Amino acid sequence: VTALQDEKNSLMSENEIMNDRLDQLDDSLDDPNTVVAKKYFNAQLQLEQLQEENFRLEAAKDDYRVHCEDLEKQLIELQHRNNELTSLAEESR
C-alpha cells in the first residue's frame, strides 16, 4: 500500500509539472511577442490563404470543366455538320 501511495504521489507531482508546462505553452501562444506564437499565427495565416486559393482554384476548375463540356458538344455538332456537308458535296459531284 505504501509503495502504491508513493507511486500515486509521484504521478500526481509529475502530472502537476506537466500541467504547468502546458499552461506555459498556452501562455506563450497567447503572447503575440513570442517566437512560437509568431510562427503559429504565421502558419495559421498561411493555412487560411492556401484554403482560399484552393477554393478559388476549385471554382476555376469547375468553370473550365463546364467550358470544356460546351466545346465538346460544339465539336460533335460541327463534326455532324461536316459529315452532312461532305455527303452533300459528294452527291452534287
C-alpha positions, 0 to 999 in steps of 0.5 A: 500500500505504501509503495502504491501511495508513493507511486500515486504521489509521484504521478500526481507531482509529475502530472502537476509539472506537466500541467504547468508546462502546458499552461506555459505553452498556452501562455506563450501562444497567447503572447503575440511577442513570442517566437512560437506564437509568431510562427503559429499565427504565421502558419495559421495565416498561411493555412487560411490563404492556401484554403482560399486559393484552393477554393478559388482554384476549385471554382476555376476548375469547375468553370473550365470543366463546364467550358470544356463540356460546351466545346465538346458538344460544339465539336460533335455538332460541327463534326455532324455538320461536316459529315452532312456537308461532305455527303452533300458535296459528294452527291452534287459531284 
